[in-house]
Amino acid sequence: MTLPSLFDYRDVVGKNVVEELTILASYVGNRSIKMVNSTAVGGGVAEMLHRVVPLLNELGIQTTWEVIKGEPDFFDITKSFHNALQGKQEHFSKETLDTYLHYNELNNKDMTFDEDLIVIHDPQPAALIHWNPKRKNKWVWRCHIDLSHPNQQLWRFLQTYIEQYDAAIFSSPLFSPELAIPQYQFYPTIDPLADKNKELDTDYIDQVLEKYGIPRDKPLVTQISRYDPWKDPVGVIQAYQLARKYVDCRLLLVGDKAADDPEAEKILQTVKETAGNDPDIHIIYLTKSIASEINAFQRASDVVLQKSLREGFALTVSEALWKRRPVIGSAVGGIPAQIIHGYTGVLVHSVEGASLQIRGLLNQPDFAAKLGENGHQRVKDEFLITQNLKRYLLLLLAVERPDESSILLE
């Protein structure tokens, strides 16, 4: 399948936006970027890189992407890192930390870092910089997770590596810790022309629901997220069960498994136990998700939830808003950047709050539709992939001028 070219986005974002990108790329010139993360499939980071990398290449920025490797013990450790950095209390032994460094060192030996800009995504490969002390290029750490309440032992350990970078990027000022290096803010973005977000025929949407045995006889309330405790799928079921006492509806939970997430099976079992035998709760576990089917689930939904307890950003919110769905999101992480309460969606703080909003939106379809329209415009203004391309182009200029507050393009 042929991927959309940069100029295909003109009909979505306007020709002026695409023209601005090409002009900016001409100022950047013949530069190169390497992206490094922990998985090629599953999760928002991989999704973004699958489109950002080829589009940067189309703009003339030579961009490559590598995925680190490791045995299951490494990904068990990095999953525990992820949880701890988002606030889970845990103690890490010296052996655990040494194992993490061992795998980073092994990956460093298998990689080359000759590009002008190296972008390391999230904690898994963060220590790679330790084995590149005499570098002549620029290294940036891109953190996609919520660092507002990190486990202090783990953060002190990682901070020694993070501060070796030339800069760090966070998705929100709320996640930004004190660091001795410059920091930048990048909102994550979605691709409006990707299979997950493009327009779909209603016949295809109906076929997908029929394939998974989901009747269309009742309003559909949906959460699409990995089966991860921080996404609170159990809380979603509890909110639905409270709402069902007042408004008849179905609940759909859809999640897939990322290559670097060993917890999903255990959380899925807890979700099934919580759901019990309720025939109106549909739990779908995809070992490999099909983007167009996720799109169909979102477009078929009357209400979309993202009831996270901690959250880096939650691109599922932008995806649903782009499709003009009314969204209920927890007031955590990057969700409030997307949802302006009462205007582009609604924010909640508890199971009870989520339940109340489910009832309210299903009983007020005109208000729900207005939220969806406003949310669509919010995503168009701030959270489309063209914005991310612009930020990477500006980053290439900014990291070479760390002491300048503004850069004049002549």
CORSUL-V265834 format. One record per backbone hydrogen bond with DSSP energy under -1.0 kcal/mol. CO is the residue of the C=O (numbers start at 1). NH is the residue of the N-H. Records with the same first field share a line. If there is no record, write none. Layout:
# CORSUL-V265834
CO=NH + NH
This chain:
# CORSUL-V265834
5=8
6=9
7=10
9=12 + 13
10=14
14=18
15=19
16=20
17=21
18=22
19=23
20=24
21=25
22=26
23=27
24=28
25=29
29=31
31=62
32=117
33=64
34=119
35=66
36=121
37=68
43=47
44=48
45=49
46=50
48=51 + 52
49=53
51=55
52=56
53=57
54=58
55=59
56=61
57=60
62=33
64=35
66=37
71=74 + 75
72=76
73=77
74=78
75=79
76=80
77=81
78=82
79=83
80=84
81=85
82=86
83=88
84=87 + 151
93=97
94=98
95=99
96=100
97=101
98=102
99=103
100=104
101=105
102=106
103=107
104=108
105=109
108=111
116=138
117=34
118=140
119=36
120=142
123=126
125=128
127=130
128=131
129=132
138=118
139=166
140=120
141=169
142=122
151=155
152=156
153=157
154=158
155=159
158=161 + 162
159=163
161=164
162=165
167=141
168=184
169=143
170=186
172=175
173=176
182=168
184=170
190=385
191=194
194=197 + 198
201=205
202=206
203=207
204=208
205=209
206=210
207=211
208=212
209=214
210=213
219=250
220=302 + 303
221=252
222=305
223=254
226=228
228=231
229=232
230=309
232=236
233=237
234=238
235=239
236=240
237=241
238=242
239=243
240=244
242=245
243=246 + 247
250=221
251=282
252=223
253=284
254=225
255=286
258=261
263=267
264=268
265=269
266=270
267=271
268=272
269=273
270=274
271=275
272=276
275=278
278=281
280=251
282=253
284=255
290=294
291=295
292=296
293=297
294=298
295=299
296=300
303=222
304=328
306=308 + 330
314=317
315=319
316=320
317=321
318=322
319=323
320=325
321=324
326=304
327=346
328=306
329=348
330=332
332=335
335=338 + 339
340=343 + 344
345=342
346=329
348=331
350=354
351=355
352=356
353=357
354=358
355=359
356=360
357=361
358=362
359=363
364=368
365=369
366=370
367=371
368=372
369=373
370=374
371=375
372=376
373=377
374=378
375=379
376=380
377=381
378=382
379=383
383=190
384=387
385=389
386=390
387=391
388=392
389=393
390=394
391=395
392=396
393=397
394=398
395=399
398=401
401=404
